[in-house]
Amino acid sequence: MSKDSTKWIITFILLSASTFLFKTHLYVLIYASFFGIFAMSWSFFTSFSGYLNLGHVIFIGIAGYTTAIFNYHLSVPMIISIPLGIIAGAGGGWLLLNPLHRKISGLSFEMVTFLGILVLSDLVLTSYLRPITGADLGIAPIDSLLSSFPLAIGLNLFMCLAGYLFVRFLKSKHGKILDFVRENTDLVKTAGLDPHKYSGLCLLYSCIVGAIGGVLYIHFSGSAGVSNTFALSFQIHIIVMAIIGGRFSMFGSLFGAYFVILLEEILRGMVTGPVENLIIYSIGFVVYFLSPEGLFPKIAGIKKKLIG
């Protein structure tokens, strides 16, 4: 058994054990697992491809609205609407962003992905699509995934499996070439390789994991609306989680998601929503300024020094 697989198995066991130890907070732990999936899938593409994706919620949103539309309007069972949502979210997101990342990079790619979520959020709110999307009311009610131990364990399993596969890809031949692409695209081209092939693969895997998390999250929420799909605040939240935990580490992104969600739970009832966001975003700013690699790698480094 490899060192990577051992780490993720231990992570799965610890996370699953926490659902039984803190069963009164099961809903919060499930919520944190969803954002762990989102933060890892965002970090995987953005941190290792060299493209800053400000439209990661596009995959989540397309997947979420697709399963909600089929389930609510056409009475398609959740077991069928979920795969349809995954196909639409992963396929649609990849078909949208893959050609873009081949044509543009840097600030241009960032602006286009950012504008993408603004366009989609406004699109679903238009009166023309109100009969389908529900506009500002969203689509509700849809079949729900109830807060339960099987859901929590299943999410932990998927999250850890996705994290392990992400790490294996980054350590594979494709991942090593992707490192060269990020550092020197022209050098990769002179070697006769298509740099976009590898970043495109990275984007596809990010799309798939994000879309799977998206459809499950929508059914866990019991509705599909802008606030839990295409909202700018939703995207910012995911980015801040990855920054706090460590966006160049899958474990770091996971840690950041749990840190933020648990902190929000502690602050809930003590401060208002805007103040809560101010505190979390301020922590993200301070962490990025003082420790750009994030808290998890910093803590791991300190622990290694102490043990060593």
LUMNU-653424 format. One record per residue: x, y, z of N, C-alpha, C in turn. Coordinates in steps of 0.2 Angstrom, whole numbers, plus 2048, in hexadecimal, padded with zeros to 3 digits. Layout:
<<X Y Z> <X Y Z> <X Y Z>>
...
This chain:
<<804 7FA 800> <800 800 800> <804 806 800>>
<<803 80B 7FC> <807 811 7FB> <806 816 801>>
<<80B 81A 802> <80A 81F 807> <804 824 806>>
<<803 825 800> <7FD 82A 7FE> <7F6 827 800>>
<<7F6 820 7FE> <7EF 81D 7FF> <7EE 81C 807>>
<<7F4 81B 80B> <7F3 81A 812> <7F1 820 815>>
<<7F4 826 813> <7F2 82D 815> <7EA 82E 814>>
<<7E8 82C 80E> <7E1 82E 80D> <7DC 829 810>>
<<7DE 823 812> <7DA 81E 815> <7DA 820 81D>>
<<7DF 822 81F> <7DF 825 826> <7DB 82B 827>>
<<7DB 82F 822> <7D7 835 821> <7CF 833 821>>
<<7CE 82E 81D> <7C7 82C 81D> <7C4 829 823>>
<<7C9 825 827> <7C7 822 82D> <7C6 828 832>>
<<7CA 82D 833> <7C9 832 837> <7C3 836 836>>
<<7C2 838 830> <7BC 83C 82E> <7B5 838 830>>
<<7B6 832 82E> <7B0 82D 82F> <7AF 82C 837>>
<<7B4 82C 83B> <7B3 82B 842> <7B0 831 845>>
<<7B2 837 842> <7B0 83E 845> <7A8 83E 844>>
<<7A5 83B 83F> <79E 83B 83E> <79A 838 843>>
<<79E 833 846> <79A 82F 84C> <79C 832 853>>
<<7A2 835 853> <7A4 839 859> <7A0 83F 85A>>
<<79F 843 855> <79B 849 855> <795 848 851>>
<<791 843 853> <78A 842 84F> <785 848 850>>
<<786 84C 855> <781 851 856> <783 857 851>>
<<789 856 84E> <78B 85B 849> <78C 858 842>>
<<788 853 841> <789 84F 83A> <787 853 834>>
<<782 858 835> <781 85C 82F> <787 861 82D>>
<<78A 863 832> <790 868 831> <795 864 82E>>
<<797 85E 830> <79C 85A 82D> <79B 858 826>>
<<794 856 825> <793 855 81E> <794 85B 819>>
<<791 861 81C> <792 867 818> <79A 868 817>>
<<79E 867 81C> <7A5 868 81B> <7A8 863 816>>
<<7A5 85D 816> <7A8 859 811> <7A6 85B 80A>>
<<7A0 85E 809> <79F 860 802> <7A4 866 800>>
<<7A5 86A 805> <7AA 870 803> <7B1 86D 802>>
<<7B3 868 806> <7B9 865 805> <7BA 862 7FE>>
<<7B5 85F 7FB> <7B5 85D 7F4> <7B5 863 7EF>>
<<7B2 868 7F1> <7B2 86E 7EC> <7B9 871 7EC>>
<<7BC 872 7F2> <7C2 875 7F3> <7C8 871 7F0>>
<<7C8 86B 7F1> <7CD 866 7EE> <7CC 866 7E6>>
<<7C6 866 7E4> <7C6 866 7DC> <7C8 86D 7D9>>
<<7C6 872 7DD> <7C9 879 7DA> <7D0 879 7DB>>
<<7D3 877 7E0> <7DB 878 7E1> <7DE 873 7DC>>
<<7DB 86D 7DB> <7DF 869 7D6> <7E0 86C 7CF>>
<<7DB 86F 7CC> <7DC 872 7C6> <7E0 879 7C7>>
<<7DE 87D 7CB> <7E0 884 7CB> <7E8 884 7CE>>
<<7E9 880 7D3> <7F0 880 7D5> <7F5 87D 7D1>>
<<7F3 878 7CD> <7F8 873 7CA> <7F8 874 7C2>>
<<7F3 878 7C0> <7F3 879 7B9> <7F6 880 7B7>>
<<7F6 884 7BC> <7F8 88B 7BA> <7F3 890 7B8>>
<<7ED 88D 7B8> <7E7 891 7B6> <7E2 893 7BC>>
<<7E1 899 7BD> <7DD 89B 7C3> <7D6 89B 7C1>>
<<7D2 895 7C3> <7CB 895 7C1> <7C7 898 7C6>>
<<7C4 89E 7C4> <7BF 8A1 7C8> <7B8 89F 7C7>>
<<7B7 89A 7C3> <7B0 897 7C1> <7AF 890 7C3>>
<<7B2 88E 7C8> <7B2 887 7CA> <7AA 885 7CC>>
<<7A6 88A 7CE> <79F 888 7D0> <79B 887 7C9>>
<<79E 888 7C3> <79B 887 7BD> <799 87F 7BD>>
<<79E 87B 7BF> <79D 874 7BF> <797 872 7C4>>
<<798 875 7CA> <793 873 7CF> <78C 876 7CD>>
<<78C 87C 7CA> <785 87F 7C9> <782 87B 7C3>>
<<785 87A 7BE> <782 876 7B8> <780 86F 7BA>>
<<784 86C 7BE> <782 865 7C1> <77C 865 7C5>>
<<77C 86A 7CA> <777 86B 7CE> <770 86D 7CB>>
<<770 872 7C7> <76A 874 7C3> <767 86E 7BF>>
<<76C 86A 7BC> <76A 865 7B7> <766 85F 7BB>>
<<769 85D 7C1> <766 858 7C5> <75F 85B 7C8>>
<<75F 861 7CA> <759 864 7CD> <753 865 7C7>>
<<755 867 7C1> <750 867 7BC> <74D 861 7BA>>
<<751 85C 7B9> <74F 855 7B8> <74A 852 7BE>>
<<74D 853 7C4> <749 850 7C9> <743 854 7CB>>
<<743 85B 7CA> <73D 85F 7CC> <738 85F 7C7>>
<<73A 861 7C1> <735 862 7BB> <733 85C 7B8>>
<<738 857 7B7> <736 851 7B3> <735 84B 7B8>>
<<735 84C 7BE> <734 846 7C3> <739 840 7C2>>
<<73F 842 7C0> <744 83D 7BF> <747 83B 7C6>>
<<747 835 7C7> <74A 833 7CE> <751 835 7CF>>
<<753 836 7D5> <759 839 7D7> <75F 834 7D4>>
<<75E 82E 7D5> <763 829 7D3> <765 82A 7CB>>
<<760 82D 7C7> <762 82E 7C0> <764 835 7BF>>
<<760 83A 7C2> <762 841 7C1> <769 843 7C3>>
<<76B 83F 7C9> <772 841 7CB> <778 83F 7C6>>
<<777 839 7C3> <77C 838 7BD> <77C 83D 7B7>>
<<775 83F 7B6> <774 844 7B0> <777 84A 7B2>>
<<777 84C 7B9> <77A 853 7BB> <781 852 7BB>>
<<784 84D 7BC> <78B 84C 7BC> <78E 84D 7B5>>
<<78B 849 7B0> <78D 84A 7A9> <78C 851 7A7>>
<<787 854 7A8> <786 85B 7A6> <78B 860 7A9>>
<<78C 85F 7B0> <791 864 7B3> <798 863 7B1>>
<<79A 85C 7B1> <7A1 85B 7AF> <7A2 85C 7A8>>
<<79D 859 7A4> <79E 85A 79C> <79D 861 79A>>
<<798 864 79C> <797 86B 79B> <79C 870 79D>>
<<79E 86F 7A3> <7A4 873 7A6> <7AA 872 7A2>>
<<7AC 86C 7A0> <7B2 86B 79D> <7B2 86D 796>>
<<7AC 86C 792> <7AB 86F 78B> <7AC 876 78B>>
<<7AA 87A 791> <7AA 881 791> <7B1 884 792>>
<<7B4 881 797> <7BB 884 799> <7C1 881 796>>
<<7C0 87A 793> <7C6 878 790> <7C8 87B 78A>>
<<7C3 87D 785> <7C5 881 77F> <7C8 888 781>>
<<7C5 88B 787> <7C7 891 789> <7CF 891 78C>>
<<7D0 88C 78F> <7D7 88C 792> <7DC 88A 78D>>
<<7DA 888 787> <7DE 887 782> <7E0 88D 77E>>
<<7DB 892 77E> <7DC 898 77B> <7DF 89E 77F>>
<<7DD 89E 785> <7DF 8A4 789> <7E2 8A1 790>>
<<7E6 8A5 793> <7E9 8A4 79A> <7E9 8AA 79E>>
<<7EC 8A9 7A4> <7ED 8AF 7A8> <7E7 8B2 7AA>>
<<7E7 8B9 7AA> <7E2 8BD 7AC> <7DC 8BC 7A8>>
<<7DD 8BB 7A1> <7D7 8BA 79D> <7D3 8B4 79F>>
<<7D6 8AF 7A0> <7D3 8A9 7A2> <7CF 8AA 7A9>>
<<7D2 8AD 7AE> <7CF 8AF 7B4> <7C9 8B3 7B3>>
<<7C9 8B8 7AF> <7C4 8BD 7AE> <7BE 8B9 7AA>>
<<7BF 8B5 7A5> <7BA 8B1 7A2> <7B6 8AC 7A6>>
<<7BA 8A9 7AB> <7B7 8A4 7AF> <7B3 8A8 7B4>>
<<7B5 8AE 7B7> <7B2 8B2 7BB> <7AB 8B5 7B8>>
<<7AC 8B7 7B2> <7A6 8B9 7AF> <7A1 8B4 7AD>>
<<7A4 8AE 7AC> <79F 8A8 7AB> <79A 8A7 7B1>>
<<79C 8A7 7B7> <798 8A6 7BC> <793 8AC 7BD>>
<<795 8B2 7BB> <790 8B7 7BC> <78B 8B7 7B6>>
<<78D 8B5 7B0> <788 8B4 7AB> <783 8AE 7AD>>
<<786 8A9 7AF> <781 8A3 7B1> <77D 8A5 7B7>>
<<77F 8A8 7BC> <77B 8AA 7C1> <775 8AF 7BF>>
<<777 8B3 7BB> <772 8B8 7B8> <76D 8B4 7B3>>
<<770 8AF 7B0> <76C 8AC 7AB> <766 8A8 7AE>>
<<768 8A4 7B4> <763 8A0 7B7> <75D 8A5 7BB>>
<<75F 8AB 7BC> <75A 8B0 7BF> <756 8B3 7BA>>
<<757 8B3 7B4> <753 8B6 7AF> <74C 8B4 7AF>>
<<747 8B8 7AD> <740 8B6 7AD> <73F 8B1 7A7>>
<<743 8B1 7A2> <743 8AC 79C> <743 8A5 79F>>
<<748 8A4 7A4> <749 89D 7A6> <746 89C 7AD>>
<<742 8A0 7AF> <73E 89F 7B5> <73A 899 7B6>>
<<736 897 7B0> <733 891 7B1> <737 88B 7B2>>
<<73D 88B 7B0> <742 885 7B0> <746 886 7B7>>
<<749 88C 7B8> <74E 88D 7BD> <74B 88F 7C4>>
<<745 892 7C3> <742 895 7C9> <744 89C 7CB>>
<<749 89E 7C7> <74C 8A5 7C8> <74F 8A5 7CF>>
<<74D 8AB 7D2> <74F 8AC 7D9> <74D 8A7 7DE>>
<<747 8A4 7DD> <744 89F 7E2> <748 898 7E1>>
<<74B 897 7DB> <74F 891 7DA> <74A 88B 7D9>>
<<74D 885 7D9> <749 87F 7D8> <748 87B 7DE>>
<<742 87A 7E1> <741 877 7E7> <739 875 7E8>>
<<738 870 7EB> <73D 86B 7EE> <73F 866 7E9>>
<<745 863 7EA> <747 85D 7E7> <749 858 7EB>>
<<749 852 7E9> <74B 84C 7ED> <751 84E 7F1>>
<<751 84C 7F7> <757 84E 7FC> <75B 848 7FE>>
<<761 84A 7FF> <766 845 803> <766 847 80A>>
<<763 843 80E> <762 845 815> <769 844 819>>
<<76A 848 81E> <770 848 822> <770 841 826>>
<<775 83D 824> <775 836 827> <77C 834 827>>
<<77D 82F 82B> <784 82C 82B> <786 829 825>>
<<782 825 821> <784 822 81A> <786 828 816>>
<<782 82E 816> <784 833 811> <78B 836 813>>
<<78C 837 81A> <793 839 81C> <798 835 81A>>
<<797 82E 81C> <79D 82A 81A> <79E 829 813>>
<<799 829 80F> <799 829 807> <79D 82F 805>>
<<79C 835 807> <79F 83B 805> <7A6 83B 807>>
<<7A8 839 80D> <7AF 838 80F> <7B3 833 80B>>
<<7AF 82E 809> <7B3 829 805> <7B4 82C 7FE>>
<<7AF 82F 7FB> <7B0 833 7F4> <7B5 838 7F5>>
<<7B5 83C 7FA> <7BA 842 7FB> <7C1 83F 7FB>>
<<7C2 83A 7FF> <7C9 837 800> <7CB 834 7FA>>
<<7C7 830 7F6> <7C8 82D 7F0> <7CA 832 7EB>>
<<7C6 837 7EA> <7C8 83D 7E6> <7CF 840 7E7>>
<<7D0 841 7EE> <7D6 844 7F0> <7DC 83F 7EE>>
<<7DB 839 7EF> <7E1 834 7EE> <7E2 834 7E6>>
<<7DD 834 7E2> <7DE 834 7DB> <7E1 83A 7D8>>
<<7DF 840 7DB> <7E2 846 7D9> <7EA 846 7DB>>
<<7EC 843 7E0> <7F3 843 7E2> <7F6 83E 7DE>>
<<7F3 838 7DC> <7F6 833 7D8> <7F7 836 7D1>>
<<7F2 83A 7CE> <7F3 83D 7C8> <7F9 842 7C8>>
<<7FA 846 7CD> <7FF 84B 7CE> <806 848 7CE>>
<<806 842 7D0> <80D 83E 7D1> <80E 83A 7CB>>
<<809 839 7C6> <80A 835 7C0> <80E 839 7BB>>
<<80F 836 7B6> <813 839 7B0> <80F 83F 7AE>>
<<808 83F 7AD> <804 844 7AB> <805 84A 7B0>>
<<805 849 7B6> <806 84E 7BB> <80D 851 7BB>>
<<812 84D 7BA> <819 850 7B9> <819 855 7B3>>
<<816 853 7AE> <816 857 7A8> <812 85D 7A9>>
<<80D 85D 7AD> <809 863 7AF> <80D 868 7B3>>
<<811 865 7B7> <816 86A 7BB> <81A 86E 7B6>>
<<81D 86A 7B1> <821 86E 7AC> <81D 873 7A8>>
<<816 871 7A6> <812 876 7A3> <811 87C 7A7>>
<<810 87B 7AD> <80F 881 7B2> <815 885 7B2>>
<<81B 882 7B2> <821 886 7B3> <823 889 7AC>>
<<823 885 7A7> <825 887 7A0> <822 884 79B>>
<<81C 887 798> <818 884 793> <81C 883 78D>>
<<820 888 78B> <824 888 785> <829 882 784>>
<<82C 880 78A> <830 87B 78B> <82D 874 789>>
<<826 874 78B> <822 86E 78A> <821 86D 783>>
<<81F 873 780> <81D 873 779> <823 871 774>>
<<829 873 776> <82F 871 772> <831 86A 773>>
<<82E 867 778> <82F 85F 779> <82A 85C 775>>
<<826 85F 771> <821 85C 76D> <81A 85A 770>>
<<819 85D 776> <813 85B 77A> <80E 860 77A>>
<<808 85F 77A> <803 864 77B> <801 865 782>>
<<803 86B 784> <802 86D 78C> <7FB 86D 78E>>
<<7F7 86F 789> <7F0 86F 78B> <7EC 868 78C>>
<<7EF 863 789> <7ED 85D 78A> <7ED 85B 792>>
<<7F2 85D 795> <7F3 85B 79C> <7EF 85F 7A1>>
<<7EF 866 79F> <7EB 86A 7A3> <7E4 869 7A2>>
<<7E2 866 79C> <7DB 865 79A> <7D9 85F 79E>>
<<7DD 85A 79F> <7DC 854 7A3> <7DB 856 7AA>>
<<7DF 85A 7AD> <7DE 85D 7B4> <7D7 860 7B4>>
<<7D5 864 7AF> <7CF 868 7B0> <7C9 863 7B0>>
<<7CA 85E 7AC> <7C4 859 7AB> <7C3 855 7B2>>
<<7C9 853 7B5> <7C8 850 7BC> <7C5 854 7C1>>
<<7C7 85B 7C0> <7C4 860 7C5> <7BD 861 7C4>>
<<7BB 861 7BD> <7B4 861 7BB> <7B0 85B 7BE>>
<<7B2 855 7BD> <7AF 84F 7BF> <7AD 84F 7C7>>
<<7B3 851 7CB> <7B2 851 7D2> <7AD 856 7D4>>
<<7AE 85C 7D1> <7AA 862 7D3> <7A3 861 7D2>>
<<7A1 85D 7CC> <79A 85C 7CA> <797 857 7CE>>
<<79B 852 7D0> <798 84C 7D5> <797 850 7DB>>
<<79B 854 7DE> <79A 857 7E4> <794 85C 7E4>>
<<793 85F 7DE> <78E 864 7DC> <787 861 7DD>>
<<786 85B 7D9> <77F 858 7D9> <77D 855 7E0>>
<<782 853 7E4> <781 850 7EA> <77F 856 7EF>>
<<783 85B 7EE> <782 861 7F3> <77B 864 7F1>>
<<778 864 7EB> <772 867 7EA> <76C 863 7ED>>
<<76D 85C 7EC> <768 858 7EF> <768 858 7F7>>
<<76E 859 7F9> <76F 85A 801> <76B 860 803>>
<<76C 866 7FF> <769 86C 800> <761 86C 7FF>>
<<75F 867 7FB> <758 867 7FA> <755 86C 7F5>>
<<75A 870 7F2> <757 875 7ED> <75D 877 7E9>>
<<75C 87A 7E3> <761 87D 7DF> <760 884 7DD>>
<<764 888 7DF> <763 890 7DE> <76A 893 7DD>>
<<76A 899 7DC> <771 89C 7DA> <775 89C 7E0>>
<<773 89D 7E6> <777 89D 7EC> <77B 897 7ED>>
<<778 891 7EB> <77C 88B 7EC> <77F 888 7E6>>
<<77F 88C 7E1> <782 88A 7DA> <787 88F 7D7>>
<<784 894 7D4> <788 899 7D0> <78A 89F 7D4>>
<<789 8A0 7DB> <78A 8A6 7DE> <791 8A7 7DF>>
<<793 8AE 7DE> <79A 8B0 7DF> <79D 8AE 7E6>>
<<798 8AF 7EB> <79B 8AE 7F2> <79C 8A7 7F3>>
<<799 8A2 7EF> <79A 89B 7F0> <7A1 89A 7ED>>
<<7A3 89D 7E7> <7A9 89C 7E4> <7AF 89E 7E9>>
<<7AE 8A4 7EB> <7B3 8A7 7F0> <7B4 8A3 7F6>>
<<7AE 8A0 7F9> <7AF 89C 7FF> <7B4 896 7FD>>
<<7B3 893 7F8> <7B7 88D 7F6> <7BE 88F 7F5>>
<<7BF 895 7F2> <7C6 897 7F1> <7CA 899 7F8>>
<<7C6 89C 7FC> <7C9 89E 803> <7CA 898 807>>
<<7C6 893 806> <7C7 88C 80A> <7CE 889 808>>
<<7CF 889 801> <7D5 886 7FE> <7DB 88A 800>>
<<7DB 891 800> <7E0 895 802> <7E2 894 80A>>
<<7DD 894 80E> <7DE 893 815> <7E2 88D 816>>
<<7DF 887 814> <7E2 881 815> <7E8 87F 811>>
<<7E9 882 80B> <7EF 881 807> <7ED 87E 800>>
<<7ED 882 7FB> <7EA 880 7F5> <7EE 87C 7F1>>
<<7F5 87B 7F3> <7F9 877 7EF> <7F9 870 7F2>>
<<7F5 86E 7F7> <7F4 868 7FA> <7ED 866 7FA>>
<<7EC 860 7F8> <7E5 85D 7F9> <7E3 85D 800>>
<<7E7 85B 804> <7E6 85A 80C> <7E5 861 80E>>
<<7E8 866 80C> <7E8 86D 80E> <7E1 870 80C>>
<<7DF 86F 806> <7D8 871 804> <7D3 86E 808>>
<<7D3 868 809> <7CF 864 80E> <7CE 867 815>>
<<7D4 868 817> <7D5 86B 81E> <7D2 872 81E>>
<<7D3 876 819> <7D0 87D 818> <7C8 87D 818>>
<<7C5 878 815> <7BE 878 814> <7BB 876 81B>>
<<7BE 871 81F> <7BC 86F 826> <7BD 875 82A>>
<<7C3 879 82A> <7C4 87E 82E> <7BF 884 82E>>
<<7BD 886 827> <7B9 88B 826> <7B2 889 828>>
<<7AF 883 826> <7A8 881 828> <7A8 881 830>>
<<7AC 87E 833> <7AC 87D 83A> <7AC 884 83E>>
<<7B1 889 83B> <7B1 88F 83E> <7AA 893 83D>>
<<7A7 892 837> <7A1 895 836> <79B 893 83B>>
<<79C 88C 83C> <797 889 841> <798 88C 848>>
<<79E 88E 84A> <7A0 891 850> <79E 898 851>>
<<79E 89C 84B> <79D 8A3 84B> <795 8A4 84A>>
<<792 89F 847> <78A 89F 846> <787 8A1 84D>>
<<783 8A6 84D> <77F 8A8 853> <783 8AD 857>>
<<78A 8AD 856> <78E 8B2 859> <78E 8B9 855>>
<<78F 8B8 84F> <78F 8BE 84A> <78B 8BD 845>>
<<78A 8C3 841> <785 8C3 83B> <789 8C0 835>>
<<785 8BE 830> <788 8BB 82A> <78E 8BF 827>>
<<78D 8C5 826> <792 8C9 823> <799 8CA 827>>
<<798 8CA 82E> <79E 8CA 832> <7A1 8C3 832>>
<<79D 8BE 832> <7A0 8B7 831> <7A4 8B7 82B>>
<<7A2 8B9 825> <7A6 8B9 81F> <7AC 8BD 820>>
<<7AB 8C3 823> <7B1 8C8 824> <7B7 8C4 828>>
<<7B5 8C1 82D> <7BA 8BD 831> <7BD 8B8 82D>>
<<7B9 8B4 829> <7BC 8AE 825> <7C1 8B1 820>>
<<7BE 8B6 81C> <7C2 8B9 817> <7C8 8BC 819>>
<<7C8 8BF 81F> <7CE 8C2 822> <7D3 8BD 824>>
<<7D1 8B7 827> <7D5 8B2 828> <7D9 8B0 822>>
<<7D5 8AF 81C> <7D8 8AD 816> <7DD 8B2 814>>
<<7DC 8B8 814> <7E1 8BD 812> <7E7 8BD 816>>
<<7E6 8BC 81D> <7EC 8BC 821> <7F0 8B6 820>>
<<7ED 8B0 81F> <7F0 8AA 81E> <7F4 8AA 817>>
<<7F1 8AD 812> <7F4 8AE 80B> <7FA 8B2 80C>>
<<7FA 8B8 810> <7FF 8BD 810> <805 8BA 814>>
<<803 8B6 81A> <809 8B4 81E> <80B 8AD 81C>>
<<807 8A9 81A> <809 8A2 818> <805 8A0 812>>
<<808 8A2 80C> <804 8A1 805> <803 899 804>>
<<807 895 807> <806 88E 806> <800 88B 80A>>
<<7FD 88F 80F> <7F7 88D 812> <7F9 88A 819>>
<<7F4 889 81D> <7F5 887 824> <7F7 87F 825>>
<<7F4 87B 821> <7F6 874 821> <7FD 872 820>>
<<800 875 81A> <807 873 819> <80B 877 81F>>
<<809 87C 821> <80D 880 826> <80D 87B 82D>>
<<807 879 82F> <807 875 835> <80A 86E 834>>
<<80A 86B 82E> <80D 865 82C> <815 866 82D>>
<<817 86C 82A> <81E 86E 82A> <821 86E 831>>
<<81D 872 836> <81F 873 83D> <81F 86C 840>>
<<81A 868 83F> <81A 861 842> <820 85D 840>>
<<822 85D 83A> <828 859 837> <82E 85C 83B>>
<<82F 862 83C> <835 865 83F> <835 863 846>>
<<82F 863 84A> <82F 861 851> <831 859 851>>
<<82E 855 84D> <82F 84E 84D> <836 84C 84B>>
<<838 850 846> <83F 84F 844> <844 851 848>>
